[in-house]
Amino acid sequence: MPATPPAPTILADTVRRALAEDIDRGDVTTDACVAPTTMGTATLHAREPMVVCGLPILDEVYAQVDPLVDVDRHVDDGDQVAEGARVATVAGPAASILLGERVALNFIQRLTGVATLTRRFVDALPVGSSTRITDTRKTTPGLRALERYAVRCGGGFNHREDLGAAVLIKDNHIAASGGCREAIERAKAHAPHTCRIECEVDTRAQLEEALSAGADIVMLDNFGDDAVRDAIALVGGRAIVEVSGGITLGRVAALGKLGVDIISVGALTHSAPSSDLGLDWS
C-alpha cells in the first residue's frame, strides 16, 4: 500500500517557507538572462539508483511559483528506479521553472535519500522477518512530517511522532525519577490508559526491573547481539522488544534472526545522504 503524504496544508506551508528563503528578493540571474516570454521543458533525472520520494513537493513548488508550469510525473513516490531514469518532466515559462528549481531539488534529493537508505535497511532483514525498521525523532527541525513520509516510502515504519504521542522513558527520565521502577510506576499512574509504557534499558539489571514493573515495551540501548539474545529469552514474550543505539546496516540481518520486534535507526533521518537527481533542460 503506497505511503500517504503529509496533509496538503503541511506541504503548502513547508514549501512557502522554503520559497521565501530562496526567492523573496527575486532571481536577478534569470531576470537578466531569460526573456519573460520564453517557454521551456526540463526533465528530472535519477543519476544513481534510488527510491524516489518527494514528488508531491515538486507539484507544490511549481503550483506556488507559477500555476502555468505543468508537472508530469513518470514514476510514483516509493518506486525504485535505475540510474538515468526519467522521474518527472516540468514544462512552462522558462523563468518560472528556473525560479523553483533549487527549492524543488533540495526537497526531493533529501527525501529520496531518506527513502533510499530506509529501503537498504528494510531489504537487509531476513526473508519472512516480522521485525520492523523504524525511524526516531532525530529529524530535521521543521521537516519531520516529510522525513517520516520518506521513511514510509522506503518501506520503514514511524516511531512516536512527538513527545505527546507516547510514553518513552529514557535514561535521563530514569535518573531524574530515581530508577526504572519509579519512572514506570509514575507513568502508569499519570499517562492515559490508551498509552503503552516504553522504557529504555542499558543493562540486564535495568531490563529485569523494567519487566517486573510492567513495562509494555523495552528498548535495549546499545546491546550487543549476544546481550540481545539473552534479553529476548529473559523477556519471554512479556513485552515488545526494541533494539536501538548505533544500529548499522551490517547488524540488521542478525537482529532480525534473533527475533526482535523493532529496530529503531536514527541514521535514517539524521545521516541519510541526499540522492543525486538533476533537472536537465530539454
C-alpha positions as CSV (number, residue, x, y, z in Angstrom):
1,M,0.0,0.0,0.0
2,P,1.5,3.4,-1.0
3,A,2.5,5.7,1.8
4,T,0.2,8.6,2.4
5,P,1.9,12.0,2.0
6,P,1.6,14.7,4.7
7,A,-1.5,16.8,4.7
8,P,-1.7,19.4,1.9
9,T,-1.6,22.2,4.5
10,I,1.7,20.9,5.7
11,L,3.1,20.7,2.2
12,A,1.9,24.2,1.3
13,D,3.4,25.8,4.5
14,T,6.7,24.0,4.2
15,V,7.1,25.0,0.6
16,R,6.0,28.5,1.3
17,R,8.8,28.9,3.9
18,A,11.4,27.4,1.6
19,L,10.5,29.6,-1.3
20,A,10.5,32.7,0.9
21,E,14.0,31.8,2.0
22,D,15.3,31.5,-1.6
23,I,13.3,33.9,-3.8
24,D,11.8,36.6,-1.7
25,R,14.2,39.1,-3.3
26,G,13.7,37.7,-6.8
27,D,16.1,36.0,-9.2
28,V,18.4,38.6,-10.6
29,T,20.2,36.0,-12.8
30,T,17.0,34.7,-14.5
31,D,15.6,38.2,-14.9
32,A,18.8,39.3,-16.6
33,C,19.2,36.3,-18.9
34,V,15.8,34.9,-19.8
35,A,13.0,36.7,-21.6
36,P,9.6,36.6,-19.9
37,T,8.0,35.0,-22.9
38,T,10.5,32.1,-23.2
39,M,9.0,28.7,-22.7
40,G,10.9,25.6,-21.7
41,T,10.9,21.9,-20.7
42,A,13.2,20.3,-18.1
43,T,13.4,16.6,-17.1
44,L,14.1,15.4,-13.6
45,H,16.6,12.5,-14.0
46,A,17.9,10.0,-11.4
47,R,21.7,10.0,-11.6
48,E,22.0,6.9,-9.5
49,P,19.8,4.0,-8.3
50,M,17.3,5.3,-5.7
51,V,13.8,5.1,-4.1
52,V,12.0,8.2,-5.3
53,C,10.3,10.4,-2.8
54,G,9.1,14.0,-2.8
55,L,7.0,14.3,-6.0
56,P,4.1,16.0,-4.1
57,I,6.6,18.6,-3.1
58,L,7.6,19.1,-6.8
59,D,3.9,19.7,-7.6
60,E,3.5,22.2,-4.7
61,V,6.7,24.1,-5.5
62,Y,5.5,24.9,-9.0
63,A,1.9,25.4,-8.0
64,Q,3.2,28.2,-5.8
65,V,5.8,29.6,-8.2
66,D,3.6,29.7,-11.3
67,P,0.4,27.7,-11.9
68,L,1.3,27.8,-15.7
69,V,4.1,25.3,-15.1
70,D,3.0,21.8,-15.8
71,V,4.5,18.9,-13.8
72,D,4.2,15.4,-15.4
73,R,5.3,12.5,-13.1
74,H,6.8,9.4,-14.8
75,V,7.1,7.4,-11.6
76,D,5.5,7.4,-8.1
77,D,6.9,8.0,-4.7
78,G,8.2,4.7,-3.3
79,D,9.3,3.4,-6.7
80,Q,12.8,2.1,-7.1
81,V,14.4,3.4,-10.2
82,A,17.7,2.9,-12.0
83,E,20.4,5.4,-12.9
84,G,19.2,7.5,-15.8
85,A,15.5,7.1,-15.1
86,R,13.1,9.9,-16.0
87,V,11.4,10.8,-12.8
88,A,9.3,13.8,-13.9
89,T,9.0,16.5,-16.6
90,V,8.4,20.2,-16.0
91,A,7.2,22.4,-18.8
92,G,6.0,26.0,-19.0
93,P,7.5,29.5,-18.6
94,A,11.3,29.1,-18.5
95,A,11.8,31.7,-15.9
96,S,9.4,30.1,-13.5
97,I,11.0,26.6,-14.0
98,L,14.3,28.2,-13.1
99,L,12.9,30.0,-10.1
100,G,11.7,26.9,-8.4
101,E,14.4,24.5,-9.5
102,R,16.7,24.6,-6.4
103,V,13.9,24.5,-3.8
104,A,12.3,21.5,-5.6
105,L,15.6,19.7,-5.9
106,N,16.6,20.3,-2.3
107,F,13.4,18.7,-1.1
108,I,13.4,15.8,-3.5
109,Q,17.1,15.0,-3.1
110,R,16.8,15.0,0.7
111,L,13.6,12.9,0.9
112,T,14.8,10.5,-1.8
113,G,18.0,10.0,0.2
114,V,16.0,9.1,3.3
115,A,13.7,6.7,1.4
116,T,16.7,5.0,-0.3
117,L,18.6,4.5,2.9
118,T,15.5,3.1,4.6
119,R,14.9,0.6,1.8
120,R,18.5,-0.6,2.3
121,F,17.8,-1.3,6.0
122,V,14.4,-3.0,5.2
123,D,16.0,-5.1,2.5
124,A,18.7,-6.3,4.9
125,L,16.1,-8.1,7.1
126,P,15.9,-11.9,6.7
127,V,13.2,-13.1,4.3
128,G,9.9,-13.5,6.1
129,S,11.0,-11.5,9.1
130,S,8.3,-9.6,11.1
131,T,10.9,-7.2,12.5
132,R,10.1,-3.5,11.8
133,I,12.6,-0.9,10.8
134,T,11.6,2.4,12.3
135,D,12.8,6.0,12.4
136,T,13.3,8.1,15.5
137,R,12.7,11.8,16.5
138,K,16.2,12.7,15.2
139,T,14.7,14.6,12.3
140,T,15.5,17.9,10.6
141,P,13.6,20.7,12.5
142,G,10.6,21.7,10.6
143,L,10.8,18.7,8.2
144,R,9.7,15.9,10.4
145,A,6.4,15.1,8.6
146,L,8.2,15.0,5.3
147,E,11.1,12.8,6.5
148,R,8.7,10.4,8.3
149,Y,6.8,10.1,5.0
150,A,10.1,9.4,3.2
151,V,10.8,6.6,5.7
152,R,7.4,5.1,4.9
153,C,8.1,5.4,1.2
154,G,11.3,3.3,1.8
155,G,9.3,0.5,3.5
156,G,10.0,1.5,7.1
157,F,7.7,2.5,9.9
158,N,7.4,5.5,12.1
159,H,8.2,5.7,15.8
160,R,6.3,8.2,18.0
161,E,5.6,11.4,16.2
162,D,6.3,13.8,19.1
163,L,6.7,13.9,22.8
164,G,2.9,13.8,23.3
165,A,2.4,10.7,21.2
166,A,3.6,8.0,23.7
167,V,5.4,7.4,26.9
168,L,9.1,6.6,26.3
169,I,11.2,6.6,29.5
170,K,14.8,7.2,28.6
171,D,18.0,7.3,30.7
172,N,17.6,10.9,31.9
173,H,14.0,10.2,32.9
174,I,15.2,7.3,34.9
175,A,17.9,9.3,36.5
176,A,15.6,12.2,37.3
177,S,12.9,9.9,38.8
178,G,15.2,7.6,40.8
179,G,15.1,4.4,38.8
180,C,13.2,2.3,36.2
181,R,10.6,1.1,38.6
182,E,9.8,4.6,40.0
183,A,9.6,6.0,36.4
184,I,7.3,3.3,35.2
185,E,5.1,3.4,38.2
186,R,4.7,7.2,37.9
187,A,4.0,6.8,34.1
188,K,1.3,4.2,34.8
189,A,-0.3,6.5,37.4
190,H,-0.4,9.6,35.2
191,A,-0.4,8.5,31.5
192,P,-3.7,8.0,29.6
193,H,-5.0,4.4,29.8
194,T,-4.6,4.2,26.0
195,C,-0.8,4.7,26.2
196,R,1.7,1.9,26.3
197,I,4.7,2.4,28.5
198,E,8.1,2.0,26.9
199,C,11.3,2.0,28.9
200,E,14.9,2.3,27.7
201,V,17.3,0.0,29.5
202,D,21.1,-0.1,29.4
203,T,21.8,-3.3,31.4
204,R,20.3,-6.7,32.2
205,A,19.5,-5.4,35.7
206,Q,17.5,-2.5,34.3
207,L,15.7,-4.8,32.0
208,E,14.7,-7.1,34.9
209,E,13.5,-4.0,36.8
210,A,11.5,-2.7,33.9
211,L,9.8,-6.0,33.3
212,S,8.9,-6.5,36.9
213,A,7.4,-3.0,36.9
214,G,5.2,-3.9,34.0
215,A,6.8,-2.1,31.0
216,D,4.9,-2.8,27.8
217,I,7.9,-2.2,25.6
218,V,11.6,-2.4,26.4
219,M,14.2,-0.6,24.4
220,L,17.6,-2.3,24.5
221,D,20.0,0.5,24.1
222,N,23.5,-0.3,22.7
223,F,23.1,-4.1,23.5
224,G,25.4,-6.4,21.5
225,D,24.0,-9.3,19.7
226,D,24.7,-11.8,22.5
227,A,23.1,-9.5,25.0
228,V,20.1,-9.1,22.8
229,R,19.7,-12.9,22.5
230,D,19.9,-13.1,26.3
231,A,17.4,-10.3,26.8
232,I,14.8,-11.8,24.4
233,A,15.0,-15.0,26.4
234,L,14.5,-13.1,29.6
235,V,11.6,-11.1,28.3
236,G,9.9,-14.3,27.1
237,G,7.1,-12.5,25.3
238,R,6.1,-10.3,28.3
239,A,6.9,-7.1,26.4
240,I,7.7,-5.8,22.9
241,V,11.4,-5.8,22.3
242,E,13.0,-2.8,20.5
243,V,16.7,-2.5,19.8
244,S,18.3,0.9,19.3
245,G,21.6,2.7,19.5
246,G,24.3,2.7,16.9
247,I,22.5,0.3,14.6
248,T,24.5,-0.4,11.4
249,L,23.3,-2.0,8.2
250,G,25.5,-4.9,8.8
251,R,23.7,-5.8,12.1
252,V,20.2,-5.8,10.7
253,A,20.2,-9.4,9.4
254,A,21.5,-10.8,12.7
255,L,19.0,-8.8,14.8
256,G,16.1,-9.9,12.5
257,K,17.1,-13.6,13.0
258,L,17.2,-13.1,16.8
259,G,13.5,-12.1,16.6
260,V,13.5,-8.6,17.9
261,D,10.2,-6.8,17.2
262,I,11.6,-3.3,16.3
263,I,14.9,-1.9,15.2
264,S,14.9,1.9,15.5
265,V,17.5,3.7,13.4
266,G,18.2,7.4,14.0
267,A,20.5,7.3,10.9
268,L,17.5,7.0,8.6
269,T,16.9,10.7,9.0
270,H,19.9,12.2,10.7
271,S,22.6,10.7,8.4
272,A,20.9,9.8,5.1
273,P,23.0,11.3,2.2
274,S,21.0,13.3,-0.4
275,S,20.3,11.4,-3.6
276,D,21.7,12.6,-6.9
277,L,18.9,13.9,-9.1
278,G,19.2,16.7,-11.7
279,L,16.7,18.9,-13.5
280,D,18.1,18.8,-17.1
281,W,17.0,21.3,-19.7
282,S,15.4,19.7,-22.8
